[in-house]
Structures are given as structure tokens and as C-alpha cells.
Amino acid sequence: MAWGFIRMVQQVQSIVAMMVLAGGSLVTPVSMAQGFPSKPIRAVVPWPPGAPLDVIARALSMEIGKRWGQPVVVENRAGAASIIGAEVVAKAAPDGYTWMVTPINPTVVGNRFLYKSLPYDPDKSFAPVSLLAQSSQLVVVHPSVPANNFQELLALIRRQAGQLNYGSFGLGSQPNMMFELMKKRESVDMTHVAYKGIAPMTTAITAGEVQVTAAGVGTVAALVKSGKLKALLVAGPERVPELPSVPTGKEAGYPYMQASARFGLFVTGGTPDEIIQRINREVVQVLGNTEFTEKHLTALGYQRVASSPAAMVATIRDEVALVGEMARAAGVKPE
């Protein structure tokens, strides 16, 4: 009788212990979210400082930091088409204290088609939080290039096969993929020169180091207006208000010339959904402020895109399908 009673007590204790453990695992994410944030946050930008992406990331981080009473510190970790910075975020603790602000292409889109091995999984290492901004890109040339429209540029490239250089901000970046597709479709040849970010790429074409590139409206519109660059094409669905006379790729007869820069905010994969939603709500509120948007997005030539995490996932999925098609058409092979 005594032995049976002892066994029953032991069984009850085991059940209670398991319930406590199970309960603890269930409430831990909620507890984390309730206390979030309780320390400074690191926002990794896997590109050099100075470009519109960096400006937007710093403005957003500063505003959220003021709202939360915790600093959000921007850290530039440039190199290898954003792979260096992305790896830092992928290997961070999944607690919401490490963010990544980056163009979705190439970081989680184009790189998968260019590299056989990445130090992160584009689909699992990061959790999308919100799209932030987007902008069509402009195909621009140095003023020394004797071409005033896209047709004339193609004719020039044919005459000077392999002699013209085009710049991009890394393998898998939108300029790289778009111009490689153009080379295949039009049977022309240009030399690719990759830079570590949009800012050095823009400096290079302004100096005539490369003759052709594609960059966001906010990055090059002022340079076009001042005569330091010539815009030949809008690589997007619509003409841009800043340069209304520049035709779209479709209008010019080259509908495949498409490249829209979309900036997004990610956290490390595995971060509790409650924390992701907490960050998302704050981001959406900040981007919903007209004064903030006009100063930090519109002034740079970008449109506000405050999205839900689910909508961002869908956008990435569509982008992967589009870029995959471009990569196959351009004969791009992972290396």
C-alpha cells in the first residue's frame, strides 16, 4: 500500500513537471514580446553608407529608437553582394534584437541564383517584417556616350562589342541581371564591373569609369537634371514624375527591361511572431507619418510601402519567380 502510494506521488510529480515545462515553452515567446525591447537593437545594413537605403535605414532606426526609448544602432557590413552582412543577421539570436535593412534583391532573391553555396538560407534564415520603400530604376549613361535613347545605345554597343562597361552593385543585383538578359536577348556584349554598393557605383559612372548602369530614381535623377548623366529608359511600369520625358522599357519596345528596387526589414529567422508583429506595427506607424515619408522617402525618389509580413513574403515569392526567369534567360549559372 505504501509503495503504491509513493509510486502515485512520483507519477503526479512527473506530470506536473512536464506541464510546467510545456507551459513554460508556450509562454516564453509571449513573455519575450511583452518585455520587448529591453536593450539596444542592432540594424545591419549589408551595404556601404551614403546610399538612399542607408539614409532610410538610419531615419527609421532613429525614429523607432525615440519611440521605444531604446537605441536602434545602424551597422554597415558591406561586401560580397550583401552576403557578409546577411550572414551576421542569419547567425544572430532569434530574439528581435538584430535587424537587416536591405534590398530584397539580391540578398534573398538574386543571390540564390548566383551562388551554389550561401552562408544562409534565403527562405529560412530571415523573417520578413515589412517592405519599406520601392523605386523604379533608370538606365543611365555617362554624357560622353553618343546615345540619346536606348535604341542608339544598343547600336553603339554592337559597333563597339566588348568595349563599353556597365556597372552594378554586385553579382545578382538588378542592374547585373537586367543587363545580362539584355546582352542575351539583343546579342550584344558589354563588360560587367561590380561595385560594393550603389554609392560607389554611382560615383564610378559619374566619373566615366563605367559608361552604363541602372540605379534608382532617387539616386540619379538629380545627376540627370544637372547634366552629369543621361537617362535613356525607365526600367519600371510607369514614367517617373522627376523625368517625365524618359520612356519606359515597354514604351521603347523592350518590355523585359524591368528593375524595381524594393527595400525591406528582416529579423533573424525563428524570431517569435509576437515580436515580429510588434516591430511591424511600429514600422507601419512611422511610415504612415506623412512628414516622415515626404522627408525621408519621397525626397529621395522612393514610394512608401508599409506592408504586413505576409504581404512581404508574397512579394519575395513573386520576385524569386521573376528573377529566376531572368537568370535562366540570361544563362546565369550558380558559381
Order of alpha helices (4+ residues) and beta strands (2+ residues): alpha-beta-alpha-beta-alpha-beta-alpha-alpha-beta-alpha-beta-alpha-beta-alpha-beta-alpha-beta-alpha-beta-alpha-alpha-beta-alpha
